[in-house]
Structures are given as C-alpha cells and as structure tokens.
Amino acid sequence: MILGIETSCDETSVALLEEDGRVRVNLIASQIERHRPFGGVVPEIASREHLQHLFPLVDRALQDANASWSDVDRIAVTAGPGLIGALLVGVAGAQGLSYALGIPLAPVNHLEGHLYSPYLQRDDAAIPLPARFLSMVISGGHSSIYDVAGAHVTMLNRTRDDAIGETFDKVAKFIGLPYPGGPQVEKHASGGTIDRKRFPLPIAQFKDQSLDFSYSGIKAGAIRLARELGVRAEGDPRLLSDFCVTFQDALFAQLFDRLDAIWVRLQRPLPTEVAIAGGVAANGALRDRMLAWGKAHGVIVRLPEKGYCTDNAAMIAFAAMQRPDASGDPRRVSARSRIA
C-alpha cells in the first residue's frame, strides 16, 4: 500500500491506497469551524491544527485499514504548492516516518493530485486513466486547464488574478454569507429567478487573445452590484437568490468560454475524456452543465466523487502512483509554496 499525507491548506488528511488505486481509508480533519470567524484561512492557525492532527490521523488510518507499517511500501506527501507553514508540517512528518522506517518518500505536486482525483472511486479500484485527457482544476486557490498525457502534464491556461473559489468566498463574505462561500452561494442560487440575466456581469477578454482566466472583474462587479442593490444574507431572500444565481452563472460562463476556445485550439486527435476537479467541482449546477457539455461534444466527462473534490490524501497517494520512480532520499524533499 501507499500512505498519502496532505497538509497544503486547511485540511489535514491521511489515506491508504492499494496498488490498484482502491482507497482503503481516507481521513480528513477539517478546519472550517476554526477559520469561519475570520471569513478565510488563517495560515498560522492552519499550521497549528496540522501539528495537532497529523500523527493521530496516521495512527487511526493504520488501525481503520487493519494494517501495519510492514504493509506500507511508499509514503506520498504534498510538497507544494500551498501555505508554506502548513506544507512544512506534512513534509517534516513524512520525512521523519520515511527516514525512521526506511520507507521511500515521494513528493507530490498538489495540483497533480487534483488532476487525477476524478478517477478515484470510493468503494472500488480506480478507473483506468485514458492515454490523454483534459482536466480543469477549479478551487479556492487554483483555476487552470491542463492537457494530461500519462505523466506528461501541460498547463493550457491559468488565472491571472483571483481563483474561482476565492471569488465565491470573497463575494459571499461581502454579503454576509458564512465561510466557505461557494456552497452558500450554490444553496441560495437554487431558488433564483428565471431571468438569469437580471444582473449582467462581465466575462473577461484579453487584447492579446489569451485564454487565461480572470475573475477580479466579476468579483469587483458583483460587490459593486450588491452594494448598490443592498444585497445581504439577512435581507430580501428573493433578491439574494437572484443575485446568487446571476453571480454563479457569470463565474461558470467564463469557465465554459475558455473551455470551448481551448477545445477548438487543441492538437488533434482530441482527448477522449474531460475531467473537472477541485472544491468548486462539487457544485451541482456546474456538474450538470459539464455533463451536458460532454454530451454535446461527444466526450466522456469525469466528475470526482464529492468527497474527493476538496483537499484529501487519497488523491495525493494516487498521483504518486502515476510516477512510480519519483521516490528517493527523504532528506532531499522540500516544501515549496509555489511550484511552476
């Protein structure tokens, strides 16, 4: 088995996977309640929470899987990108285990974990990876589309400013919705008006024809609109719903605008599958639209199980399985807040 450790942001997670990608156990200690009073993640609190939860989770994972250290062939740990203090907790813990027990250690790019997460299944072996697929990683810190062919990953675009999940959170905070903002906006958007263009918001376009994302304009426009209309969580529920559905639609409109343009430009033959991953991939309206997009384009759409949308160690262990030779001296593994 392979032991996965994930501490890149505000969730401590430990998982054990079998060689076919079957998840024996995937444990997560969430910090949402600790950060909710601040409306976002406080790095120092996150690091302290990881210190408190990491090794108890490792012990519990082995117990829940009815396994011992002799069953663990490799350790995989998120080495970046993420909050540097949080990453250091996981990397240092994994290094200690690796060095003390003589188990190879594999550093994993957190984004690659998300890339492969749609192929994990809760109660069965992982779905075999296609020779090539397109993956859209959308979360609180990331908004990018990747062309994935085996272990070769090519970034096709990225956000130039705010990530989509970050935009959800900031606008939700402004109108008084609890953290995290994405699920709250989705909940209120479900009762929105049939006039989905009531509050128009911009889709960013660049003069250089770049297909990068940019959500700062939507964020600023939504906050300005909410201020002008008096949109508040405790205010007119109909106005709140109309605002949320319009705001959510605008965020997703940019996703599909870029996806459509990238699909046209892709090298032929086209990928056979398209996947979405990251925390925003749990949004029900987006999942429905993504399935409809796949049907219209004649490609298979892979949606991650909702438990694997947010940060988790199962996806880190699974990503390490895609690079079986990426292990070595644990003393050479380092945490990096940014990875190109």
Secondary structure as GFF3:
##gff-version 3
##sequence-region A 1 340
A	DSSP	beta_strand	2	6	.	.	.	ID=ss1
A	DSSP	beta_strand	11	17	.	.	.	ID=ss2
A	DSSP	beta_strand	23	30	.	.	.	ID=ss3
A	DSSP	alpha_helix	32	35	.	.	.	ID=ss4
A	DSSP	three_ten_helix	36	38	.	.	.	ID=ss5
A	DSSP	alpha_helix	43	64	.	.	.	ID=ss6
A	DSSP	three_ten_helix	69	71	.	.	.	ID=ss7
A	DSSP	beta_strand	74	80	.	.	.	ID=ss8
A	DSSP	alpha_helix	84	101	.	.	.	ID=ss9
A	DSSP	beta_strand	105	109	.	.	.	ID=ss10
A	DSSP	alpha_helix	110	116	.	.	.	ID=ss11
A	DSSP	three_ten_helix	117	119	.	.	.	ID=ss12
A	DSSP	beta_strand	133	138	.	.	.	ID=ss13
A	DSSP	beta_strand	143	149	.	.	.	ID=ss14
A	DSSP	beta_strand	152	158	.	.	.	ID=ss15
A	DSSP	alpha_helix	164	174	.	.	.	ID=ss16
A	DSSP	alpha_helix	181	189	.	.	.	ID=ss17
A	DSSP	alpha_helix	216	229	.	.	.	ID=ss18
A	DSSP	alpha_helix	237	265	.	.	.	ID=ss19
A	DSSP	beta_strand	273	277	.	.	.	ID=ss20
A	DSSP	three_ten_helix	279	282	.	.	.	ID=ss21
A	DSSP	alpha_helix	284	297	.	.	.	ID=ss22
A	DSSP	beta_strand	300	302	.	.	.	ID=ss23
A	DSSP	three_ten_helix	306	308	.	.	.	ID=ss24
A	DSSP	alpha_helix	313	321	.	.	.	ID=ss25
A	DSSP	three_ten_helix	330	332	.	.	.	ID=ss26
###
